[in-house]
Amino acid sequence: MNAYGTPPQPPAAPKKSNRGCIIALVVAGGVTALGAIGVIVGVALFAESDAGKKIIKVVGKGAEIAQKGMAAPGAAEVRALGCEQALVVDMRDFAELGSEFVDADVSKIPDQDVVTCQASTFGKAPTCDAIATTYVRAVGRARGSFIVTVTRQGNSKAECTGMYDAAGSPVPGTSK
């Protein structure tokens, strides 16, 4: 007991410091920043290389083709059949993309449209015949023979593929 008759108090515990957490956060942030700078420098160097320039050009052209295909005549009507995504694209546009990487004579590529439908993972996908009929009805008459492909989201295997004449009739021996 002390002079006042009260028991002695234990010494006060030292205050805990959060300095260790702050130091860890600063170190982690610095490492992350250095990694990000490294990635940015690597991407910039790649983008300046010949291969990088080709890839950037092809990606940009591919995006243009996709946008054009989504807005093409008949694409909205094909989407209305139950396609999450639908594109109508000229095969020659794709051939031009490929010619960036291989020496190809684009003039030998058939002047055909490709009508693609990506159906939902669930539910019933439209048939290629239904898509061909809808496409021709939407555009009046196709500009020539065209190809139809239906896939499901998340599946690379086609539900169906077929070639159709300008009036929308199947070309014998070309459907799967």
MODELLER restraints for C-alpha pairs under 7 A, 6 or more apart:
rsr = mdl.restraints
at = mdl.atoms
rsr.add(forms.Gaussian(group=physical.xy_distance, feature=features.Distance(at['CA:1:A'], at['CA:7:A']), mean=4.49, stdev=0.5))
rsr.add(forms.Gaussian(group=physical.xy_distance, feature=features.Distance(at['CA:1:A'], at['CA:8:A']), mean=5.96, stdev=0.5))
rsr.add(forms.Gaussian(group=physical.xy_distance, feature=features.Distance(at['CA:2:A'], at['CA:8:A']), mean=6.30, stdev=0.5))
rsr.add(forms.Gaussian(group=physical.xy_distance, feature=features.Distance(at['CA:46:A'], at['CA:52:A']), mean=5.21, stdev=0.5))
rsr.add(forms.Gaussian(group=physical.xy_distance, feature=features.Distance(at['CA:47:A'], at['CA:53:A']), mean=5.65, stdev=0.5))
rsr.add(forms.Gaussian(group=physical.xy_distance, feature=features.Distance(at['CA:54:A'], at['CA:100:A']), mean=6.99, stdev=0.5))
rsr.add(forms.Gaussian(group=physical.xy_distance, feature=features.Distance(at['CA:58:A'], at['CA:97:A']), mean=6.03, stdev=0.5))
rsr.add(forms.Gaussian(group=physical.xy_distance, feature=features.Distance(at['CA:69:A'], at['CA:87:A']), mean=4.53, stdev=0.5))
rsr.add(forms.Gaussian(group=physical.xy_distance, feature=features.Distance(at['CA:69:A'], at['CA:88:A']), mean=4.63, stdev=0.5))
rsr.add(forms.Gaussian(group=physical.xy_distance, feature=features.Distance(at['CA:69:A'], at['CA:89:A']), mean=5.08, stdev=0.5))
rsr.add(forms.Gaussian(group=physical.xy_distance, feature=features.Distance(at['CA:70:A'], at['CA:86:A']), mean=6.24, stdev=0.5))
rsr.add(forms.Gaussian(group=physical.xy_distance, feature=features.Distance(at['CA:70:A'], at['CA:87:A']), mean=4.80, stdev=0.5))
rsr.add(forms.Gaussian(group=physical.xy_distance, feature=features.Distance(at['CA:70:A'], at['CA:88:A']), mean=6.72, stdev=0.5))
rsr.add(forms.Gaussian(group=physical.xy_distance, feature=features.Distance(at['CA:72:A'], at['CA:88:A']), mean=5.91, stdev=0.5))
rsr.add(forms.Gaussian(group=physical.xy_distance, feature=features.Distance(at['CA:73:A'], at['CA:139:A']), mean=6.14, stdev=0.5))
rsr.add(forms.Gaussian(group=physical.xy_distance, feature=features.Distance(at['CA:74:A'], at['CA:135:A']), mean=5.07, stdev=0.5))
rsr.add(forms.Gaussian(group=physical.xy_distance, feature=features.Distance(at['CA:74:A'], at['CA:138:A']), mean=5.11, stdev=0.5))
rsr.add(forms.Gaussian(group=physical.xy_distance, feature=features.Distance(at['CA:74:A'], at['CA:139:A']), mean=5.97, stdev=0.5))
rsr.add(forms.Gaussian(group=physical.xy_distance, feature=features.Distance(at['CA:75:A'], at['CA:86:A']), mean=5.54, stdev=0.5))
rsr.add(forms.Gaussian(group=physical.xy_distance, feature=features.Distance(at['CA:75:A'], at['CA:87:A']), mean=5.62, stdev=0.5))
rsr.add(forms.Gaussian(group=physical.xy_distance, feature=features.Distance(at['CA:75:A'], at['CA:88:A']), mean=6.00, stdev=0.5))
rsr.add(forms.Gaussian(group=physical.xy_distance, feature=features.Distance(at['CA:77:A'], at['CA:134:A']), mean=6.71, stdev=0.5))
rsr.add(forms.Gaussian(group=physical.xy_distance, feature=features.Distance(at['CA:77:A'], at['CA:135:A']), mean=6.98, stdev=0.5))
rsr.add(forms.Gaussian(group=physical.xy_distance, feature=features.Distance(at['CA:77:A'], at['CA:138:A']), mean=6.77, stdev=0.5))
rsr.add(forms.Gaussian(group=physical.xy_distance, feature=features.Distance(at['CA:78:A'], at['CA:86:A']), mean=6.27, stdev=0.5))
rsr.add(forms.Gaussian(group=physical.xy_distance, feature=features.Distance(at['CA:78:A'], at['CA:131:A']), mean=6.09, stdev=0.5))
rsr.add(forms.Gaussian(group=physical.xy_distance, feature=features.Distance(at['CA:78:A'], at['CA:134:A']), mean=6.51, stdev=0.5))
rsr.add(forms.Gaussian(group=physical.xy_distance, feature=features.Distance(at['CA:78:A'], at['CA:135:A']), mean=6.51, stdev=0.5))
rsr.add(forms.Gaussian(group=physical.xy_distance, feature=features.Distance(at['CA:79:A'], at['CA:85:A']), mean=6.20, stdev=0.5))
rsr.add(forms.Gaussian(group=physical.xy_distance, feature=features.Distance(at['CA:79:A'], at['CA:86:A']), mean=5.52, stdev=0.5))
rsr.add(forms.Gaussian(group=physical.xy_distance, feature=features.Distance(at['CA:81:A'], at['CA:126:A']), mean=6.50, stdev=0.5))
rsr.add(forms.Gaussian(group=physical.xy_distance, feature=features.Distance(at['CA:82:A'], at['CA:119:A']), mean=6.40, stdev=0.5))
rsr.add(forms.Gaussian(group=physical.xy_distance, feature=features.Distance(at['CA:82:A'], at['CA:125:A']), mean=6.79, stdev=0.5))
rsr.add(forms.Gaussian(group=physical.xy_distance, feature=features.Distance(at['CA:82:A'], at['CA:126:A']), mean=6.64, stdev=0.5))
rsr.add(forms.Gaussian(group=physical.xy_distance, feature=features.Distance(at['CA:83:A'], at['CA:117:A']), mean=5.39, stdev=0.5))
rsr.add(forms.Gaussian(group=physical.xy_distance, feature=features.Distance(at['CA:83:A'], at['CA:118:A']), mean=5.36, stdev=0.5))
rsr.add(forms.Gaussian(group=physical.xy_distance, feature=features.Distance(at['CA:83:A'], at['CA:119:A']), mean=4.41, stdev=0.5))
rsr.add(forms.Gaussian(group=physical.xy_distance, feature=features.Distance(at['CA:83:A'], at['CA:120:A']), mean=6.84, stdev=0.5))
rsr.add(forms.Gaussian(group=physical.xy_distance, feature=features.Distance(at['CA:84:A'], at['CA:118:A']), mean=5.71, stdev=0.5))
rsr.add(forms.Gaussian(group=physical.xy_distance, feature=features.Distance(at['CA:84:A'], at['CA:119:A']), mean=5.32, stdev=0.5))
rsr.add(forms.Gaussian(group=physical.xy_distance, feature=features.Distance(at['CA:84:A'], at['CA:120:A']), mean=6.04, stdev=0.5))
rsr.add(forms.Gaussian(group=physical.xy_distance, feature=features.Distance(at['CA:85:A'], at['CA:117:A']), mean=5.89, stdev=0.5))
rsr.add(forms.Gaussian(group=physical.xy_distance, feature=features.Distance(at['CA:85:A'], at['CA:118:A']), mean=5.15, stdev=0.5))
rsr.add(forms.Gaussian(group=physical.xy_distance, feature=features.Distance(at['CA:86:A'], at['CA:116:A']), mean=5.45, stdev=0.5))
rsr.add(forms.Gaussian(group=physical.xy_distance, feature=features.Distance(at['CA:86:A'], at['CA:117:A']), mean=4.59, stdev=0.5))
rsr.add(forms.Gaussian(group=physical.xy_distance, feature=features.Distance(at['CA:86:A'], at['CA:118:A']), mean=6.36, stdev=0.5))
rsr.add(forms.Gaussian(group=physical.xy_distance, feature=features.Distance(at['CA:87:A'], at['CA:115:A']), mean=5.75, stdev=0.5))
rsr.add(forms.Gaussian(group=physical.xy_distance, feature=features.Distance(at['CA:87:A'], at['CA:116:A']), mean=5.28, stdev=0.5))
rsr.add(forms.Gaussian(group=physical.xy_distance, feature=features.Distance(at['CA:87:A'], at['CA:117:A']), mean=6.86, stdev=0.5))
rsr.add(forms.Gaussian(group=physical.xy_distance, feature=features.Distance(at['CA:88:A'], at['CA:113:A']), mean=6.44, stdev=0.5))
rsr.add(forms.Gaussian(group=physical.xy_distance, feature=features.Distance(at['CA:88:A'], at['CA:114:A']), mean=5.62, stdev=0.5))
rsr.add(forms.Gaussian(group=physical.xy_distance, feature=features.Distance(at['CA:88:A'], at['CA:115:A']), mean=4.52, stdev=0.5))
rsr.add(forms.Gaussian(group=physical.xy_distance, feature=features.Distance(at['CA:88:A'], at['CA:116:A']), mean=6.54, stdev=0.5))
rsr.add(forms.Gaussian(group=physical.xy_distance, feature=features.Distance(at['CA:89:A'], at['CA:113:A']), mean=5.35, stdev=0.5))
rsr.add(forms.Gaussian(group=physical.xy_distance, feature=features.Distance(at['CA:89:A'], at['CA:114:A']), mean=5.22, stdev=0.5))
rsr.add(forms.Gaussian(group=physical.xy_distance, feature=features.Distance(at['CA:89:A'], at['CA:115:A']), mean=6.60, stdev=0.5))
rsr.add(forms.Gaussian(group=physical.xy_distance, feature=features.Distance(at['CA:90:A'], at['CA:112:A']), mean=5.86, stdev=0.5))
rsr.add(forms.Gaussian(group=physical.xy_distance, feature=features.Distance(at['CA:90:A'], at['CA:113:A']), mean=4.40, stdev=0.5))
rsr.add(forms.Gaussian(group=physical.xy_distance, feature=features.Distance(at['CA:90:A'], at['CA:114:A']), mean=6.23, stdev=0.5))
rsr.add(forms.Gaussian(group=physical.xy_distance, feature=features.Distance(at['CA:91:A'], at['CA:111:A']), mean=6.56, stdev=0.5))
rsr.add(forms.Gaussian(group=physical.xy_distance, feature=features.Distance(at['CA:91:A'], at['CA:112:A']), mean=5.72, stdev=0.5))
rsr.add(forms.Gaussian(group=physical.xy_distance, feature=features.Distance(at['CA:91:A'], at['CA:113:A']), mean=5.82, stdev=0.5))
rsr.add(forms.Gaussian(group=physical.xy_distance, feature=features.Distance(at['CA:91:A'], at['CA:114:A']), mean=6.49, stdev=0.5))
rsr.add(forms.Gaussian(group=physical.xy_distance, feature=features.Distance(at['CA:92:A'], at['CA:106:A']), mean=6.67, stdev=0.5))
rsr.add(forms.Gaussian(group=physical.xy_distance, feature=features.Distance(at['CA:92:A'], at['CA:109:A']), mean=6.26, stdev=0.5))
rsr.add(forms.Gaussian(group=physical.xy_distance, feature=features.Distance(at['CA:92:A'], at['CA:111:A']), mean=6.46, stdev=0.5))
rsr.add(forms.Gaussian(group=physical.xy_distance, feature=features.Distance(at['CA:95:A'], at['CA:106:A']), mean=6.01, stdev=0.5))
rsr.add(forms.Gaussian(group=physical.xy_distance, feature=features.Distance(at['CA:96:A'], at['CA:106:A']), mean=6.54, stdev=0.5))
rsr.add(forms.Gaussian(group=physical.xy_distance, feature=features.Distance(at['CA:112:A'], at['CA:144:A']), mean=6.40, stdev=0.5))
rsr.add(forms.Gaussian(group=physical.xy_distance, feature=features.Distance(at['CA:112:A'], at['CA:145:A']), mean=6.01, stdev=0.5))
rsr.add(forms.Gaussian(group=physical.xy_distance, feature=features.Distance(at['CA:112:A'], at['CA:146:A']), mean=5.24, stdev=0.5))
rsr.add(forms.Gaussian(group=physical.xy_distance, feature=features.Distance(at['CA:113:A'], at['CA:146:A']), mean=4.90, stdev=0.5))
rsr.add(forms.Gaussian(group=physical.xy_distance, feature=features.Distance(at['CA:113:A'], at['CA:147:A']), mean=6.42, stdev=0.5))
rsr.add(forms.Gaussian(group=physical.xy_distance, feature=features.Distance(at['CA:114:A'], at['CA:146:A']), mean=5.76, stdev=0.5))
rsr.add(forms.Gaussian(group=physical.xy_distance, feature=features.Distance(at['CA:114:A'], at['CA:147:A']), mean=4.74, stdev=0.5))
rsr.add(forms.Gaussian(group=physical.xy_distance, feature=features.Distance(at['CA:114:A'], at['CA:148:A']), mean=5.94, stdev=0.5))
rsr.add(forms.Gaussian(group=physical.xy_distance, feature=features.Distance(at['CA:115:A'], at['CA:147:A']), mean=6.03, stdev=0.5))
rsr.add(forms.Gaussian(group=physical.xy_distance, feature=features.Distance(at['CA:115:A'], at['CA:148:A']), mean=4.76, stdev=0.5))
rsr.add(forms.Gaussian(group=physical.xy_distance, feature=features.Distance(at['CA:115:A'], at['CA:149:A']), mean=6.43, stdev=0.5))
rsr.add(forms.Gaussian(group=physical.xy_distance, feature=features.Distance(at['CA:116:A'], at['CA:148:A']), mean=5.79, stdev=0.5))
rsr.add(forms.Gaussian(group=physical.xy_distance, feature=features.Distance(at['CA:116:A'], at['CA:149:A']), mean=4.89, stdev=0.5))
rsr.add(forms.Gaussian(group=physical.xy_distance, feature=features.Distance(at['CA:116:A'], at['CA:150:A']), mean=5.95, stdev=0.5))
rsr.add(forms.Gaussian(group=physical.xy_distance, feature=features.Distance(at['CA:117:A'], at['CA:149:A']), mean=6.26, stdev=0.5))
rsr.add(forms.Gaussian(group=physical.xy_distance, feature=features.Distance(at['CA:117:A'], at['CA:150:A']), mean=4.76, stdev=0.5))
rsr.add(forms.Gaussian(group=physical.xy_distance, feature=features.Distance(at['CA:117:A'], at['CA:151:A']), mean=6.35, stdev=0.5))
rsr.add(forms.Gaussian(group=physical.xy_distance, feature=features.Distance(at['CA:118:A'], at['CA:150:A']), mean=5.89, stdev=0.5))
rsr.add(forms.Gaussian(group=physical.xy_distance, feature=features.Distance(at['CA:118:A'], at['CA:151:A']), mean=4.95, stdev=0.5))
rsr.add(forms.Gaussian(group=physical.xy_distance, feature=features.Distance(at['CA:118:A'], at['CA:152:A']), mean=5.25, stdev=0.5))
rsr.add(forms.Gaussian(group=physical.xy_distance, feature=features.Distance(at['CA:118:A'], at['CA:153:A']), mean=6.03, stdev=0.5))
rsr.add(forms.Gaussian(group=physical.xy_distance, feature=features.Distance(at['CA:119:A'], at['CA:125:A']), mean=5.59, stdev=0.5))
rsr.add(forms.Gaussian(group=physical.xy_distance, feature=features.Distance(at['CA:119:A'], at['CA:151:A']), mean=6.10, stdev=0.5))
rsr.add(forms.Gaussian(group=physical.xy_distance, feature=features.Distance(at['CA:119:A'], at['CA:152:A']), mean=4.65, stdev=0.5))
rsr.add(forms.Gaussian(group=physical.xy_distance, feature=features.Distance(at['CA:119:A'], at['CA:153:A']), mean=6.13, stdev=0.5))
rsr.add(forms.Gaussian(group=physical.xy_distance, feature=features.Distance(at['CA:120:A'], at['CA:152:A']), mean=5.68, stdev=0.5))
rsr.add(forms.Gaussian(group=physical.xy_distance, feature=features.Distance(at['CA:120:A'], at['CA:153:A']), mean=5.63, stdev=0.5))
rsr.add(forms.Gaussian(group=physical.xy_distance, feature=features.Distance(at['CA:121:A'], at['CA:152:A']), mean=5.42, stdev=0.5))
rsr.add(forms.Gaussian(group=physical.xy_distance, feature=features.Distance(at['CA:121:A'], at['CA:153:A']), mean=5.29, stdev=0.5))
rsr.add(forms.Gaussian(group=physical.xy_distance, feature=features.Distance(at['CA:128:A'], at['CA:148:A']), mean=5.93, stdev=0.5))
rsr.add(forms.Gaussian(group=physical.xy_distance, feature=features.Distance(at['CA:128:A'], at['CA:149:A']), mean=6.56, stdev=0.5))
rsr.add(forms.Gaussian(group=physical.xy_distance, feature=features.Distance(at['CA:128:A'], at['CA:150:A']), mean=6.58, stdev=0.5))
rsr.add(forms.Gaussian(group=physical.xy_distance, feature=features.Distance(at['CA:128:A'], at['CA:160:A']), mean=6.08, stdev=0.5))
rsr.add(forms.Gaussian(group=physical.xy_distance, feature=features.Distance(at['CA:128:A'], at['CA:161:A']), mean=6.51, stdev=0.5))
rsr.add(forms.Gaussian(group=physical.xy_distance, feature=features.Distance(at['CA:128:A'], at['CA:162:A']), mean=6.69, stdev=0.5))
rsr.add(forms.Gaussian(group=physical.xy_distance, feature=features.Distance(at['CA:132:A'], at['CA:148:A']), mean=6.76, stdev=0.5))
rsr.add(forms.Gaussian(group=physical.xy_distance, feature=features.Distance(at['CA:132:A'], at['CA:168:A']), mean=5.44, stdev=0.5))
rsr.add(forms.Gaussian(group=physical.xy_distance, feature=features.Distance(at['CA:133:A'], at['CA:168:A']), mean=5.58, stdev=0.5))
rsr.add(forms.Gaussian(group=physical.xy_distance, feature=features.Distance(at['CA:136:A'], at['CA:142:A']), mean=5.85, stdev=0.5))
rsr.add(forms.Gaussian(group=physical.xy_distance, feature=features.Distance(at['CA:136:A'], at['CA:167:A']), mean=6.55, stdev=0.5))
rsr.add(forms.Gaussian(group=physical.xy_distance, feature=features.Distance(at['CA:136:A'], at['CA:168:A']), mean=5.88, stdev=0.5))
rsr.add(forms.Gaussian(group=physical.xy_distance, feature=features.Distance(at['CA:141:A'], at['CA:166:A']), mean=5.87, stdev=0.5))
rsr.add(forms.Gaussian(group=physical.xy_distance, feature=features.Distance(at['CA:141:A'], at['CA:167:A']), mean=5.83, stdev=0.5))
rsr.add(forms.Gaussian(group=physical.xy_distance, feature=features.Distance(at['CA:142:A'], at['CA:166:A']), mean=4.56, stdev=0.5))
rsr.add(forms.Gaussian(group=physical.xy_distance, feature=features.Distance(at['CA:142:A'], at['CA:167:A']), mean=6.63, stdev=0.5))
rsr.add(forms.Gaussian(group=physical.xy_distance, feature=features.Distance(at['CA:143:A'], at['CA:166:A']), mean=6.18, stdev=0.5))
rsr.add(forms.Gaussian(group=physical.xy_distance, feature=features.Distance(at['CA:144:A'], at['CA:165:A']), mean=6.37, stdev=0.5))
rsr.add(forms.Gaussian(group=physical.xy_distance, feature=features.Distance(at['CA:144:A'], at['CA:166:A']), mean=4.64, stdev=0.5))
rsr.add(forms.Gaussian(group=physical.xy_distance, feature=features.Distance(at['CA:145:A'], at['CA:163:A']), mean=6.89, stdev=0.5))
rsr.add(forms.Gaussian(group=physical.xy_distance, feature=features.Distance(at['CA:145:A'], at['CA:164:A']), mean=5.46, stdev=0.5))
rsr.add(forms.Gaussian(group=physical.xy_distance, feature=features.Distance(at['CA:145:A'], at['CA:165:A']), mean=4.18, stdev=0.5))
rsr.add(forms.Gaussian(group=physical.xy_distance, feature=features.Distance(at['CA:145:A'], at['CA:166:A']), mean=4.96, stdev=0.5))
rsr.add(forms.Gaussian(group=physical.xy_distance, feature=features.Distance(at['CA:146:A'], at['CA:163:A']), mean=5.66, stdev=0.5))
rsr.add(forms.Gaussian(group=physical.xy_distance, feature=features.Distance(at['CA:146:A'], at['CA:164:A']), mean=5.38, stdev=0.5))
rsr.add(forms.Gaussian(group=physical.xy_distance, feature=features.Distance(at['CA:146:A'], at['CA:165:A']), mean=6.45, stdev=0.5))
rsr.add(forms.Gaussian(group=physical.xy_distance, feature=features.Distance(at['CA:147:A'], at['CA:162:A']), mean=5.67, stdev=0.5))
rsr.add(forms.Gaussian(group=physical.xy_distance, feature=features.Distance(at['CA:147:A'], at['CA:163:A']), mean=4.38, stdev=0.5))
rsr.add(forms.Gaussian(group=physical.xy_distance, feature=features.Distance(at['CA:147:A'], at['CA:164:A']), mean=6.22, stdev=0.5))
rsr.add(forms.Gaussian(group=physical.xy_distance, feature=features.Distance(at['CA:148:A'], at['CA:161:A']), mean=5.57, stdev=0.5))
rsr.add(forms.Gaussian(group=physical.xy_distance, feature=features.Distance(at['CA:148:A'], at['CA:162:A']), mean=5.37, stdev=0.5))
rsr.add(forms.Gaussian(group=physical.xy_distance, feature=features.Distance(at['CA:148:A'], at['CA:163:A']), mean=6.31, stdev=0.5))
rsr.add(forms.Gaussian(group=physical.xy_distance, feature=features.Distance(at['CA:149:A'], at['CA:158:A']), mean=6.70, stdev=0.5))
rsr.add(forms.Gaussian(group=physical.xy_distance, feature=features.Distance(at['CA:149:A'], at['CA:160:A']), mean=5.83, stdev=0.5))
rsr.add(forms.Gaussian(group=physical.xy_distance, feature=features.Distance(at['CA:149:A'], at['CA:161:A']), mean=4.43, stdev=0.5))
rsr.add(forms.Gaussian(group=physical.xy_distance, feature=features.Distance(at['CA:149:A'], at['CA:162:A']), mean=6.72, stdev=0.5))
rsr.add(forms.Gaussian(group=physical.xy_distance, feature=features.Distance(at['CA:150:A'], at['CA:158:A']), mean=5.68, stdev=0.5))
rsr.add(forms.Gaussian(group=physical.xy_distance, feature=features.Distance(at['CA:150:A'], at['CA:159:A']), mean=5.36, stdev=0.5))
rsr.add(forms.Gaussian(group=physical.xy_distance, feature=features.Distance(at['CA:150:A'], at['CA:160:A']), mean=5.42, stdev=0.5))
rsr.add(forms.Gaussian(group=physical.xy_distance, feature=features.Distance(at['CA:150:A'], at['CA:161:A']), mean=6.54, stdev=0.5))
rsr.add(forms.Gaussian(group=physical.xy_distance, feature=features.Distance(at['CA:151:A'], at['CA:157:A']), mean=6.52, stdev=0.5))
rsr.add(forms.Gaussian(group=physical.xy_distance, feature=features.Distance(at['CA:151:A'], at['CA:158:A']), mean=4.54, stdev=0.5))
rsr.add(forms.Gaussian(group=physical.xy_distance, feature=features.Distance(at['CA:151:A'], at['CA:159:A']), mean=5.24, stdev=0.5))
rsr.add(forms.Gaussian(group=physical.xy_distance, feature=features.Distance(at['CA:160:A'], at['CA:176:A']), mean=5.45, stdev=0.5))
rsr.add(forms.Gaussian(group=physical.xy_distance, feature=features.Distance(at['CA:161:A'], at['CA:175:A']), mean=5.55, stdev=0.5))
rsr.add(forms.Gaussian(group=physical.xy_distance, feature=features.Distance(at['CA:161:A'], at['CA:176:A']), mean=5.29, stdev=0.5))
rsr.add(forms.Gaussian(group=physical.xy_distance, feature=features.Distance(at['CA:162:A'], at['CA:174:A']), mean=5.40, stdev=0.5))
rsr.add(forms.Gaussian(group=physical.xy_distance, feature=features.Distance(at['CA:162:A'], at['CA:175:A']), mean=3.96, stdev=0.5))
rsr.add(forms.Gaussian(group=physical.xy_distance, feature=features.Distance(at['CA:162:A'], at['CA:176:A']), mean=6.29, stdev=0.5))
rsr.add(forms.Gaussian(group=physical.xy_distance, feature=features.Distance(at['CA:163:A'], at['CA:170:A']), mean=5.99, stdev=0.5))
rsr.add(forms.Gaussian(group=physical.xy_distance, feature=features.Distance(at['CA:163:A'], at['CA:171:A']), mean=5.59, stdev=0.5))
rsr.add(forms.Gaussian(group=physical.xy_distance, feature=features.Distance(at['CA:163:A'], at['CA:174:A']), mean=5.67, stdev=0.5))
rsr.add(forms.Gaussian(group=physical.xy_distance, feature=features.Distance(at['CA:163:A'], at['CA:175:A']), mean=6.49, stdev=0.5))
rsr.add(forms.Gaussian(group=physical.xy_distance, feature=features.Distance(at['CA:164:A'], at['CA:170:A']), mean=4.34, stdev=0.5))
rsr.add(forms.Gaussian(group=physical.xy_distance, feature=features.Distance(at['CA:164:A'], at['CA:171:A']), mean=5.14, stdev=0.5))
rsr.add(forms.Gaussian(group=physical.xy_distance, feature=features.Distance(at['CA:165:A'], at['CA:171:A']), mean=6.26, stdev=0.5))
